[in-house]
Amino acid sequence: MVTDEANGACQLHSVQFYNLLPRAIVCSSFGQSHKKLALARDDGTIEIWNMTCAPLLEKTIPGGEGISIEGLAWAGKRLFSVSLAGTLIEWDLGKIPQIKQSILVTGNAAWCIDVSKDERLLAVGTEGGYINVYRLDNDEITYERILDKQEGRIVCCNFDWTGDFLVTGSADAVRVWDVRNGHAVHKMTTGRASNKRETIVWAVLVLKDFTIVSADSRGKLVMYDGQLGTVIEQHLVSTGDLLCLAKYDESDTIFVAGVEPIIRVYECIPKNGDGGVKTFIRAYNRRCHTHDIKTMTTNGRYLFSGGLDGSLIVTASQPITVDIHYPLLPSPASVLATEPRLVLLKYVNYLEVWTLAPPNKPTQGGIKVLQIRSKNDEHILCAAISPNGRWIVYSTEQTVRLFRYDYDRDEPLKSRLLRVQNAPEHLAPCYRVDFTRDSNGLFLYDRGGDGTIQYFSCAADENDEWDHKQSIDAGRWLPETVHLSAVSSCSRYLVCADVASSIVVFERTASKWKRAISLPRYKLPPTAIAIQPDRTRLAVAFTDQKLFVYDFNEFTFVFSTYLKLPAATFSVSGIAFDPRHESAMVLQNGSNIVSLRFGPDVEEELRQQDDTTRTKKKRASLNGSSDGDGTEGEISLTKCKLQLVRDASRLVSIGWLAKNELVAIEANALSMVEHLPPAFRKKAYGKM
């Protein structure tokens, strides 16, 4: 860590008992108009990622027991999904994501969905063999027609580039439909690998020249002429099922993957030098996943893939990059109680409280002292523990629970947990919660959609009663969902930031909380914020790795720069000011823990290094070696020193427990793979 001395250090608590389970990604869709990626997991959760710069999880639509999302599609900024319940849902992605419209489709369970390229038609394929077509006009969903019924379920569908034809895949067949009259134009049979086993076409794709590409359960990639309904060529790609297809928008480069966790890339080239006849050849492979790959989608040169292992993997070529985003829960997934040295870990439908080891006694920590399961196993939206460890609160979509936790430090297993029965009336379900640092205040971010923050206060007496003090109308200054918040160490300031890059500081006066200042709005959303202890300095990081420190009492920028971090494609997801040095902080950058120093001392140190380097280069230039580096006119005041502290795989969060103790919470790598089924294996000749 960074201290006043160059060799200063602190104790690092490496918490590795956060046993998260994998949550498979089943489908995804990318919205080109606003650079948003929507993906659905096997528990019915839908995640909205902002891909404008570094990936940022903006919003989460919680799932639940029995909820299954089978398909997602964007039409402009409108998001649609289909499920096995037989419903077509349009989602309202406002402050609080919720269902905007819900339509029951003909044909029972819905398996696939697609939107035409001009975004005027939407098609849904169902279990009963019906294809429901809807028109998307004037922000509404209008029934258009049902195409002729076919035998068997519609597994996949894809519009051609004109929107007049729809290609579907089912058991043993690929069909081309004329959407204008509702009839099938062509039926291309796939054949079978075994007479008793039908071939399921899991994915279809239509190219600009009306070439149809299908991936099926035989492991074959087949190309058809969409106008003639004939097979052009086919490739045996794998001995396992091929489950998904994707392509670049600018070229006919095709990605295919499935049960075998390898993404294979096929490129279209002229055949025998004839520009009119083309063929597909396998170019190269991408090996990123460990288990089945279920969905892929592209944006520019980037490919987004997900599957059974639950990781969202972003790959690109020229240059080749691979970024892995593990299936972690939305932040904050862990909260520290500094006084009793406890940590609260949030899971999908339950909470755990663990002890942390005392200083210089690493064997006396890591004991689970409490587990709280949500009512009816509902998905937990948010949870927190007070800094003194006395209060625990969590919220689901339907209920909110507040508990008093009497922690016994000597015998932790004998601690008592009591639910607060006489909770205030305004204690309603919320999507975010914060305690003040003195543990006597509580903020609930209301799910009503108007941006209200409910503030509660606890009387410091034996009764321990919570009272509702104020409804803060934060929606006036925060037009979008608040995804970041921080409370000052003096419990006087509250800072909130939303996904629209609005950052507001609220101040507590003698009578109530009121807005003190709104910071200048940046072009990209913030990814992390922190208030420096005992000061009015606020640090904010953005998706393009811009970081600034702003003194909201003096209305001045203390420090501002664009960072050059080890994980350049990941943004800063956590900031913790160093309590031992006023111009130092610790950053969470992907799986890296990085220390940062700034200020006059660092400026002077770097200036001396630059002068030494310039002198050496100037001497080399006089000897005919090279010119200077062009930094003569560089402006100071934006320089800093970065140092990699540790590479912590699956890093969840960082925070200071005491002045010389830093806590790094990591997801247990073993728990994220031991519950997965065996990966696909292919026996090599002559090997065991």
URQUI-V969606 format. One record per residue. N is the residue number from 0. SS is DSSP state (H for helix, E for strand, L for the rest). BURIAL is b if it has 16 or more other ideal C-beta (glycine too) atoms within 10 Angstrom, else e. Layout:
# URQUI-V969606
n->(N & N)
ss->(SS & SS)
burial->(BURIAL & BURIAL)
This chain:
# URQUI-V969606
n->(0 & 1 & 2 & 3 & 4 & 5 & 6 & 7 & 8 & 9 & 10 & 11 & 12 & 13 & 14 & 15 & 16 & 17 & 18 & 19 & 20 & 21 & 22 & 23 & 24 & 25 & 26 & 27 & 28 & 29 & 30 & 31 & 32 & 33 & 34 & 35 & 36 & 37 & 38 & 39 & 40 & 41 & 42 & 43 & 44 & 45 & 46 & 47 & 48 & 49 & 50 & 51 & 52 & 53 & 54 & 55 & 56 & 57 & 58 & 59 & 60 & 61 & 62 & 63 & 64 & 65 & 66 & 67 & 68 & 69 & 70 & 71 & 72 & 73 & 74 & 75 & 76 & 77 & 78 & 79 & 80 & 81 & 82 & 83 & 84 & 85 & 86 & 87 & 88 & 89 & 90 & 91 & 92 & 93 & 94 & 95 & 96 & 97 & 98 & 99 & 100 & 101 & 102 & 103 & 104 & 105 & 106 & 107 & 108 & 109 & 110 & 111 & 112 & 113 & 114 & 115 & 116 & 117 & 118 & 119 & 120 & 121 & 122 & 123 & 124 & 125 & 126 & 127 & 128 & 129 & 130 & 131 & 132 & 133 & 134 & 135 & 136 & 137 & 138 & 139 & 140 & 141 & 142 & 143 & 144 & 145 & 146 & 147 & 148 & 149 & 150 & 151 & 152 & 153 & 154 & 155 & 156 & 157 & 158 & 159 & 160 & 161 & 162 & 163 & 164 & 165 & 166 & 167 & 168 & 169 & 170 & 171 & 172 & 173 & 174 & 175 & 176 & 177 & 178 & 179 & 180 & 181 & 182 & 183 & 184 & 185 & 186 & 187 & 188 & 189 & 190 & 191 & 192 & 193 & 194 & 195 & 196 & 197 & 198 & 199 & 200 & 201 & 202 & 203 & 204 & 205 & 206 & 207 & 208 & 209 & 210 & 211 & 212 & 213 & 214 & 215 & 216 & 217 & 218 & 219 & 220 & 221 & 222 & 223 & 224 & 225 & 226 & 227 & 228 & 229 & 230 & 231 & 232 & 233 & 234 & 235 & 236 & 237 & 238 & 239 & 240 & 241 & 242 & 243 & 244 & 245 & 246 & 247 & 248 & 249 & 250 & 251 & 252 & 253 & 254 & 255 & 256 & 257 & 258 & 259 & 260 & 261 & 262 & 263 & 264 & 265 & 266 & 267 & 268 & 269 & 270 & 271 & 272 & 273 & 274 & 275 & 276 & 277 & 278 & 279 & 280 & 281 & 282 & 283 & 284 & 285 & 286 & 287 & 288 & 289 & 290 & 291 & 292 & 293 & 294 & 295 & 296 & 297 & 298 & 299 & 300 & 301 & 302 & 303 & 304 & 305 & 306 & 307 & 308 & 309 & 310 & 311 & 312 & 313 & 314 & 315 & 316 & 317 & 318 & 319 & 320 & 321 & 322 & 323 & 324 & 325 & 326 & 327 & 328 & 329 & 330 & 331 & 332 & 333 & 334 & 335 & 336 & 337 & 338 & 339 & 340 & 341 & 342 & 343 & 344 & 345 & 346 & 347 & 348 & 349 & 350 & 351 & 352 & 353 & 354 & 355 & 356 & 357 & 358 & 359 & 360 & 361 & 362 & 363 & 364 & 365 & 366 & 367 & 368 & 369 & 370 & 371 & 372 & 373 & 374 & 375 & 376 & 377 & 378 & 379 & 380 & 381 & 382 & 383 & 384 & 385 & 386 & 387 & 388 & 389 & 390 & 391 & 392 & 393 & 394 & 395 & 396 & 397 & 398 & 399 & 400 & 401 & 402 & 403 & 404 & 405 & 406 & 407 & 408 & 409 & 410 & 411 & 412 & 413 & 414 & 415 & 416 & 417 & 418 & 419 & 420 & 421 & 422 & 423 & 424 & 425 & 426 & 427 & 428 & 429 & 430 & 431 & 432 & 433 & 434 & 435 & 436 & 437 & 438 & 439 & 440 & 441 & 442 & 443 & 444 & 445 & 446 & 447 & 448 & 449 & 450 & 451 & 452 & 453 & 454 & 455 & 456 & 457 & 458 & 459 & 460 & 461 & 462 & 463 & 464 & 465 & 466 & 467 & 468 & 469 & 470 & 471 & 472 & 473 & 474 & 475 & 476 & 477 & 478 & 479 & 480 & 481 & 482 & 483 & 484 & 485 & 486 & 487 & 488 & 489 & 490 & 491 & 492 & 493 & 494 & 495 & 496 & 497 & 498 & 499 & 500 & 501 & 502 & 503 & 504 & 505 & 506 & 507 & 508 & 509 & 510 & 511 & 512 & 513 & 514 & 515 & 516 & 517 & 518 & 519 & 520 & 521 & 522 & 523 & 524 & 525 & 526 & 527 & 528 & 529 & 530 & 531 & 532 & 533 & 534 & 535 & 536 & 537 & 538 & 539 & 540 & 541 & 542 & 543 & 544 & 545 & 546 & 547 & 548 & 549 & 550 & 551 & 552 & 553 & 554 & 555 & 556 & 557 & 558 & 559 & 560 & 561 & 562 & 563 & 564 & 565 & 566 & 567 & 568 & 569 & 570 & 571 & 572 & 573 & 574 & 575 & 576 & 577 & 578 & 579 & 580 & 581 & 582 & 583 & 584 & 585 & 586 & 587 & 588 & 589 & 590 & 591 & 592 & 593 & 594 & 595 & 596 & 597 & 598 & 599 & 600 & 601 & 602 & 603 & 604 & 605 & 606 & 607 & 608 & 609 & 610 & 611 & 612 & 613 & 614 & 615 & 616 & 617 & 618 & 619 & 620 & 621 & 622 & 623 & 624 & 625 & 626 & 627 & 628 & 629 & 630 & 631 & 632 & 633 & 634 & 635 & 636 & 637 & 638 & 639 & 640 & 641 & 642 & 643 & 644 & 645 & 646 & 647 & 648 & 649 & 650 & 651 & 652 & 653 & 654 & 655 & 656 & 657 & 658 & 659 & 660 & 661 & 662 & 663 & 664 & 665 & 666 & 667 & 668 & 669 & 670 & 671 & 672 & 673 & 674 & 675 & 676 & 677 & 678 & 679 & 680 & 681 & 682 & 683 & 684 & 685 & 686 & 687)
ss->(L & L & L & L & L & L & L & L & L & L & E & E & E & E & E & E & E & E & L & L & L & L & L & L & E & E & E & E & E & E & E & L & L & L & L & E & E & E & E & E & E & L & L & L & L & E & E & E & E & E & L & L & L & L & L & E & E & E & E & E & E & L & L & L & L & L & L & L & E & E & E & E & E & E & E & L & L & E & E & E & E & E & E & L & L & L & E & E & E & E & E & E & L & L & L & L & L & E & E & E & E & E & E & E & L & L & L & L & L & E & E & E & E & E & E & L & L & L & L & L & E & E & E & E & E & E & L & L & L & L & E & E & E & E & E & E & E & L & L & E & E & E & E & E & E & E & L & L & L & L & L & L & L & L & L & E & E & E & E & L & L & L & L & L & E & E & E & E & E & E & E & L & E & E & E & E & E & E & L & L & L & L & E & E & E & E & E & E & E & L & L & L & L & E & L & L & E & L & L & E & E & E & E & E & E & E & L & L & L & L & E & E & E & E & E & E & L & L & L & E & E & E & E & E & E & L & L & L & L & E & E & E & E & E & E & E & L & L & L & L & L & E & E & E & E & E & E & L & L & L & L & L & L & E & E & E & E & E & L & L & L & L & E & E & E & E & E & E & E & E & E & L & L & E & E & E & E & E & E & E & E & E & E & E & E & E & L & L & L & L & L & L & E & E & E & E & E & E & E & L & L & E & E & E & E & E & E & L & L & L & L & E & E & E & E & E & L & L & L & L & E & E & E & E & E & L & L & L & L & L & L & L & L & E & E & E & E & L & L & L & L & E & E & E & E & E & L & L & L & E & E & E & E & E & E & L & L & L & L & L & L & H & H & H & L & L & L & E & E & E & E & E & E & L & H & H & H & L & L & L & L & E & E & E & E & L & L & L & L & L & E & E & E & E & E & L & L & L & L & E & E & E & E & E & E & E & L & L & L & L & L & H & H & H & L & E & E & E & E & L & L & L & L & L & L & L & L & L & L & E & E & E & E & E & E & L & L & L & L & L & E & E & E & E & E & E & L & L & L & L & L & E & E & E & E & E & E & E & L & L & L & L & L & L & L & E & E & E & E & E & E & E & E & H & H & H & L & L & L & L & L & E & E & E & E & E & E & L & L & L & L & L & E & E & E & E & E & E & L & L & L & L & E & E & E & E & E & E & L & L & L & L & E & E & E & E & E & E & L & L & L & L & L & L & L & E & E & E & E & E & E & L & L & L & L & L & E & E & E & E & E & E & L & L & L & E & E & E & E & E & E & L & L & L & L & E & E & E & E & E & E & E & L & L & L & L & L & L & L & L & L & E & E & E & E & E & E & L & L & L & L & L & L & E & E & E & E & E & E & L & L & E & E & E & E & E & E & L & L & H & H & H & H & H & H & H & H & H & H & H & H & H & H & H & H & H & H & H & H & H & H & H & L & L & L & L & L & L & L & L & L & L & L & L & L & L & L & L & L & L & E & E & E & E & E & E & E & L & L & L & E & E & E & E & E & E & E & E & L & L & E & E & E & E & E & E & E & L & L & L & L & L & L & L & L & L & L & L & L & L & L & L & L & L & L & L & L & L)
burial->(b & b & b & e & e & e & e & e & e & b & e & e & b & e & b & b & b & b & e & b & b & b & b & b & b & b & b & b & b & b & b & e & e & e & e & b & b & b & b & b & b & b & b & b & b & b & b & b & b & b & b & e & b & b & b & b & b & b & b & b & b & b & b & b & e & e & b & e & b & b & b & b & b & b & b & e & e & b & b & b & b & b & b & e & b & b & b & b & b & b & b & e & b & e & b & b & b & e & e & b & e & e & b & e & b & e & b & b & b & b & b & b & b & b & b & b & e & e & e & e & b & b & b & b & b & b & b & b & b & b & b & b & b & b & e & b & e & e & e & e & b & e & e & b & e & e & b & e & e & b & e & e & b & b & b & b & b & b & b & b & e & e & b & e & b & b & b & b & b & b & b & b & b & b & b & b & b & e & b & e & e & e & e & b & e & b & e & b & e & b & e & e & e & e & e & e & e & e & b & b & b & b & b & b & b & b & b & e & e & b & b & b & b & b & b & b & b & b & b & b & b & b & b & b & e & b & e & e & b & e & b & b & e & b & b & e & b & b & e & b & b & b & b & b & b & b & b & b & e & e & e & b & b & b & b & b & b & b & b & b & b & b & b & b & b & b & b & b & e & e & e & e & e & e & e & e & e & b & e & b & e & e & e & e & e & b & e & b & b & b & b & b & b & b & b & b & b & b & b & e & e & b & b & b & b & b & b & b & b & b & b & b & b & b & b & b & e & e & e & e & e & e & b & b & b & b & b & b & b & b & b & b & b & b & b & b & b & b & e & b & b & b & b & b & b & b & b & b & b & e & b & b & b & b & b & b & b & e & e & e & e & e & e & e & b & e & e & e & b & b & e & b & e & b & e & e & e & b & b & b & b & b & b & b & b & b & b & b & b & b & b & b & b & b & b & b & b & e & e & b & b & b & b & b & b & e & b & e & e & e & e & b & e & e & b & e & e & e & e & b & e & e & b & b & e & b & b & b & b & b & b & b & b & b & b & b & b & e & b & b & b & b & b & b & b & b & b & e & e & e & b & b & b & b & b & b & b & b & e & e & e & e & e & e & e & b & e & b & b & b & e & b & e & b & b & e & b & b & e & b & b & b & b & b & b & b & b & b & b & e & b & b & b & b & b & b & b & b & b & e & b & b & b & b & b & b & b & b & e & e & e & e & b & e & b & b & b & e & b & e & e & b & e & b & b & b & b & b & b & b & b & b & b & e & b & b & b & b & b & b & b & b & b & e & b & b & b & b & b & b & e & b & e & e & e & e & e & b & b & e & b & e & b & e & b & e & b & e & e & b & b & b & b & b & b & b & b & b & b & b & b & e & b & b & b & b & b & b & b & b & b & b & b & b & b & b & b & b & b & e & e & b & b & e & e & e & e & e & e & b & e & e & e & e & e & e & b & e & e & e & e & e & e & e & e & e & e & e & e & e & e & e & e & e & e & e & e & e & b & b & b & e & e & e & b & e & e & b & e & b & b & b & b & b & b & b & b & e & e & e & b & b & b & b & b & b & b & b & e & e & e & b & e & e & e & b & e & e & e & b & e & e & e & e & e & e & e & e)
